[in-house]
């Protein structure tokens, strides 16, 4: 029985830890890079965004988008909610950009990622 062998459990625990560390590093990097794909007023800049897409797995990109939204929303709400409109503009801009890109002539991998998000 695999569960009875502590060496296997220890190995699996190490693998799990490495996976978590790797995801954390990718998420951090994706969030830093994601700041470069927006203008100050929340609009998407095409070239940096399309360079960002192939750089990370879809799950990491989605986590980065969600974590970014959570951070910005929390900051806005703690500040009285005045910046919520900026967050909405940023989200709508990103969704509109991705929807428009999916129907254009882009690579298969990029199209699949954008469609999944």
N, C-alpha and C positions, 0 to 999 in steps of 0.2 A: 504494500500500500504506500503510495507516494506521500500521503499526509504523515505517515509514521517516520519518515526519514528526515531528520532535522537538517541534514546537509542540503537536501533539495529545497526545503522551506527557506533556509538561509539564502540559497542561491536565488530563489524566486523573489525574495524580499529585496535583494540587491538589484535585481533586474527592475523591479518596480520602482525603486528609489532612483535609479538611473533614468528611467522613463519620465518620472516626475521632474527631475532636474533638467532633462533635455527639453521637455515641454515648457518649463518655466523660462529657460534661456531663450527659446524660440519666441515665446510670447512677449518677453521683455524687448527683444530685438525688433519684433514686428510692430510693437506699439511705438517704439522710438522712430522707426522708419515711417510709420503711418502719419506722424506729425508733418512729414515733408510732403505729403500728398494733398494737403489742404492749404488754401490761402487763409489769410487772417479773417476774412469774412465767411469762411466755411465752404467755399467752392472747391471742387476737385480739380487738381492740376493733372492733366492727362498723362504726360510722360512719366512723372514719378509714380503715379498710381499703377500704370501698366508695367513698370519695373518691379513694383512691390508684389504684384500678383504671382508671378512664377517663383518668387523667392521663398515662399512659405507654403506649407500644406494648408489645405482649405480649412481644416479644423482650427489651426493656429490663427489664421486670418479672421475667422468668425469669432474666436475668443478675444482677439485683439479689438475688433470692432465693438463687441459687447462690453468689454472691460473699459474701453475708452468712453463709451456712452455712459456707463455707470459712474466713472470718475467725474466726467464733466457735469452730469446731472446732479451728483452729490454736491459738488462745489457750487453749482448754481443755486441749489435749494438752500444750502447753508448761507449763501449770500443774499437771501431774500427772494430768489426765483427770477430775478431780472434778466439773467442770461439764458433763460430757457428757450427764447426765440432763436438765439444763435445755434443752440443744439438742434432744434428742429430744422433750421436751414441747412445745417451740416448733414444731418441724416437724410433729408430729402434730396440734397445735392448728390450724396453718395449713391443712394438708391436709383436716382434718375440716371446718373452716369453709368452704373452697372447695367441697368436695363437697356440703355442705348447701345452699349458696347456689345452686349450679347447678340444683337441682330446685325452687327457689323462683321466685316471680314477680319477676324482675329484667329489666333491659333486655337486648336481644339481644346487643349488643356486649360487655357485662359477662359475660354467660353464656358467650359464645364464648371470651373471654380466660381465664376461670376454668376452663373445660373443657379448654383447650389446655395449661394449666399442670398 
